């Protein structure tokens, strides 16, 4: 059962420190991508193309003319939906003619190209999404029940279930890096001059760091859960 020792032992305190480190990493990554986006959203591309223009051309040139492009609300809410093969660009990206607009639009096209060729990490990630979401929620229930009842074995099952979310985020990294690599190659070949290309690269690199930070934050949170279970078990001795 929970007791005063649970709240004061070194396991619990170290766990809190790990969570704070994770929060700090996410905050720094978000600040970096926001700074890069704010900078390069003010730099116009020399061809005066919009994010929509570039996305439509990339898709058409790669035999994906059937993929529809929609404008959506929100800031940097851009995404490719593989279930219905549609590309969604936020208003600033859809209509914008900045380097940032082209970089984001091309990146999302990179996901469409991955889907077209059956890029294995993307296929695997899409397949495990429902499993990871279900196991994560069920895992937390098991952890809380295990800690409340003093049944460490149940809590450890919960830890195992929640760890699948970390697996999902690890698989996400190559998916995002590959999409950015495809985008930069296309932009460099057809749409951006050298200085503009370097700006797009900085923009997408900063965006990629948010996924790295998210993965590390999840890892640290998982370690905190492990420490909490260990600390609770020790407090019952």
C-alpha positions as CSV (number, residue, x, y, z in Angstrom):
1,X,0.0,0.0,0.0
2,X,1.0,3.6,-0.4
3,X,2.7,5.1,2.7
4,X,4.9,8.0,3.8
5,X,8.0,6.1,2.8
6,X,6.8,6.0,-0.8
7,X,6.8,9.8,-1.0
8,X,10.2,10.3,0.6
9,X,12.4,7.5,-0.6
10,X,15.3,8.1,-3.0
11,X,13.6,6.1,-5.8
12,X,10.6,8.4,-5.9
13,X,12.8,11.6,-5.6
14,X,15.1,10.4,-8.5
15,X,12.0,9.6,-10.6
16,X,10.7,13.2,-10.2
17,X,14.1,14.5,-11.3
18,X,14.0,12.3,-14.4
19,X,10.6,13.7,-15.3
20,X,11.8,17.3,-14.9
21,X,14.7,16.5,-17.2
22,X,12.3,15.1,-19.7
23,X,10.1,18.2,-19.5
24,X,13.1,20.4,-20.0
25,X,14.3,18.5,-23.0
26,X,10.8,18.8,-24.6
27,X,10.7,22.5,-23.8
28,X,14.1,23.2,-25.3
29,X,13.2,21.2,-28.5
30,X,9.9,23.1,-28.9
31,X,11.7,26.4,-28.4
32,X,14.3,25.5,-31.1
33,X,11.7,24.4,-33.7
34,X,9.6,27.5,-32.9
35,X,12.6,29.7,-33.3
36,X,13.6,28.1,-36.6
37,X,10.0,28.3,-37.9
38,X,9.6,31.9,-36.9
39,X,12.8,32.8,-38.6
40,X,12.3,30.9,-41.9
41,X,8.6,31.7,-42.2
42,X,9.7,35.2,-42.9
43,X,12.1,34.3,-45.7
44,X,10.4,34.0,-49.0
45,X,11.5,31.5,-51.6
46,X,12.9,33.0,-54.8
47,X,10.3,31.2,-57.0
48,X,7.4,32.5,-55.0
49,X,5.8,29.1,-54.8
50,X,3.3,28.2,-52.1
51,X,3.5,25.1,-49.9
52,X,0.5,23.8,-51.9
53,X,2.2,24.4,-55.2
54,X,5.2,22.4,-54.2
55,X,3.2,19.6,-52.6
56,X,1.0,19.3,-55.6
57,X,4.0,19.2,-58.0
58,X,5.9,16.6,-55.9
59,X,2.9,14.3,-55.6
60,X,2.1,14.6,-59.3
61,X,5.7,14.0,-60.4
62,X,5.8,10.8,-58.3
63,X,2.5,9.3,-59.6
64,X,0.5,10.4,-56.6
65,X,-2.0,12.7,-58.4
66,X,-4.8,10.9,-56.6
67,X,-3.6,12.2,-53.3
68,X,-5.8,15.2,-52.3
69,X,-4.4,18.2,-50.4
70,X,-6.6,19.9,-47.8
71,X,-6.1,23.1,-45.8
72,X,-6.5,22.5,-42.1
73,X,-6.6,24.8,-39.0
74,X,-3.8,25.1,-36.5
75,X,-0.2,26.0,-36.4
76,X,2.1,23.3,-37.8
77,X,-0.8,20.8,-37.8
78,X,0.4,19.4,-41.1
79,X,0.3,15.6,-41.7
80,X,-0.2,12.9,-44.2
81,X,-3.1,10.5,-43.6
82,X,-2.2,7.0,-45.0
83,X,-5.6,5.6,-44.3
84,X,-7.3,7.7,-47.0
85,X,-4.2,9.0,-48.7
86,X,-4.7,12.7,-48.1
87,X,-2.3,15.4,-47.3
88,X,-3.3,18.1,-44.8
89,X,-1.5,21.4,-44.7
90,X,-2.0,24.2,-42.1
91,X,-3.1,27.5,-43.5
92,X,0.3,29.2,-43.2
93,X,2.0,26.3,-45.0
94,X,-0.8,25.8,-47.6
95,X,-0.7,29.5,-48.7
96,X,2.7,30.5,-47.5
97,X,5.6,31.2,-49.9
98,X,8.3,31.0,-47.2
99,X,11.2,28.6,-47.0
100,X,9.5,27.1,-43.9
101,X,6.3,26.5,-45.9
102,X,8.1,24.6,-48.6
103,X,10.1,22.6,-46.2
104,X,7.1,21.5,-44.2
105,X,5.0,20.7,-47.3
106,X,7.8,18.7,-48.8
107,X,8.4,16.8,-45.6
108,X,4.7,15.7,-45.5
109,X,5.1,14.7,-49.2
110,X,8.0,12.6,-48.0
111,X,5.6,10.5,-45.9
112,X,3.3,10.1,-48.9
113,X,6.3,8.8,-50.9
114,X,7.1,6.4,-48.0
115,X,3.6,5.1,-48.1
116,X,3.7,4.6,-51.9
117,X,6.8,2.5,-51.8
118,X,5.9,0.6,-48.7
119,X,8.6,2.0,-46.5
120,X,8.9,-0.7,-43.8
121,X,9.4,1.5,-40.7
122,X,6.3,3.5,-41.7
123,X,4.3,0.4,-42.4
124,X,5.3,-1.1,-39.0
125,X,4.6,2.1,-37.1
126,X,1.1,2.4,-38.6
127,X,0.4,-1.2,-37.8
128,X,1.2,-0.9,-34.1
129,X,-0.5,2.4,-33.4
130,X,-3.8,0.9,-32.1
131,X,-1.9,-1.7,-30.1
132,X,0.4,0.9,-28.5
133,X,-2.5,3.2,-27.6
134,X,-4.5,0.4,-26.0
135,X,-1.5,-1.1,-24.2
136,X,-0.4,2.3,-22.9
137,X,-3.9,3.0,-21.3
138,X,-4.2,-0.5,-20.0
139,X,-0.7,-0.3,-18.6
140,X,-1.4,2.7,-16.5
141,X,-4.5,1.0,-15.1
142,X,-2.3,-2.0,-14.2
143,X,0.3,0.2,-12.6
144,X,-2.1,2.1,-10.4
145,X,-3.9,-1.1,-9.4
146,X,-0.6,-2.9,-8.6
147,X,0.7,0.0,-6.5
148,X,-2.5,0.5,-4.7
149,X,-2.9,-3.1,-3.8
150,X,0.8,-3.7,-3.2
151,X,0.9,-6.2,-6.0
152,X,4.3,-5.5,-7.6
153,X,3.8,-8.2,-10.2
154,X,0.7,-6.4,-11.6
155,X,2.6,-3.1,-11.6
156,X,5.4,-4.7,-13.6
157,X,3.0,-6.0,-16.2
158,X,1.8,-2.4,-16.5
159,X,5.3,-1.1,-17.0
160,X,5.8,-3.6,-19.8
161,X,2.6,-2.5,-21.5
162,X,3.4,1.2,-21.3
163,X,6.9,0.6,-22.7
164,X,5.3,-0.2,-26.1
165,X,4.8,3.6,-26.4
166,X,8.5,4.0,-26.3
167,X,8.9,1.4,-29.0
168,X,6.5,3.4,-31.1
169,X,8.5,6.6,-30.7
170,X,11.8,4.9,-31.4
171,X,10.3,3.6,-34.7
172,X,9.0,7.1,-35.5
173,X,12.6,8.5,-35.6
174,X,13.7,6.8,-38.8
175,X,10.3,7.6,-40.4
176,X,10.7,11.3,-39.7
177,X,14.4,11.5,-40.6
178,X,13.8,9.7,-43.9
179,X,10.8,12.0,-44.8
180,X,13.0,15.0,-44.2
181,X,15.9,13.5,-46.2
182,X,13.5,12.9,-49.1
183,X,12.1,16.5,-48.8
184,X,15.5,18.1,-48.7
185,X,16.7,16.1,-51.7
186,X,13.7,17.2,-53.8
187,X,13.9,20.8,-52.6
188,X,17.6,21.0,-53.4
189,X,17.1,19.6,-56.9
190,X,14.2,21.6,-58.1
191,X,12.9,24.4,-55.8
192,X,15.5,26.1,-53.6
193,X,18.8,27.8,-54.2
194,X,21.7,27.1,-51.9
195,X,21.0,29.6,-49.2
196,X,17.3,28.7,-49.1
197,X,18.2,25.0,-49.0
198,X,20.3,25.5,-45.9
199,X,17.4,27.3,-44.2
200,X,15.1,24.5,-45.0
201,X,17.6,22.0,-43.6
202,X,17.9,23.9,-40.4
203,X,14.1,24.1,-40.2
204,X,13.6,20.3,-40.6
205,X,16.5,19.4,-38.4
206,X,15.0,21.5,-35.6
207,X,11.7,19.7,-36.2
208,X,13.4,16.3,-36.0
209,X,14.8,17.2,-32.6
210,X,11.3,17.4,-31.2
211,X,10.9,13.7,-32.0
212,X,14.2,12.8,-30.4
213,X,13.3,14.9,-27.3
214,X,9.9,13.2,-27.2
215,X,11.5,9.8,-27.2
216,X,13.9,10.7,-24.5
217,X,11.2,12.2,-22.4
218,X,9.1,9.0,-22.7
219,X,12.2,7.0,-21.8
220,X,12.8,9.1,-18.7
221,X,9.1,8.8,-17.7
222,X,9.3,5.1,-18.1
223,X,12.4,5.0,-15.9
224,X,10.4,7.0,-13.3
225,X,7.6,4.4,-13.3
226,X,10.2,1.7,-12.8
227,X,11.7,3.6,-9.9
228,X,8.3,4.2,-8.3
229,X,7.5,0.5,-8.5
230,X,10.9,-0.4,-7.1
231,X,10.5,2.2,-4.3
232,X,7.0,1.0,-3.5
233,X,8.2,-2.6,-3.3
234,X,11.1,-1.5,-1.1
235,X,8.8,0.4,1.2
236,X,6.8,-2.7,1.9
237,X,9.9,-4.6,3.1
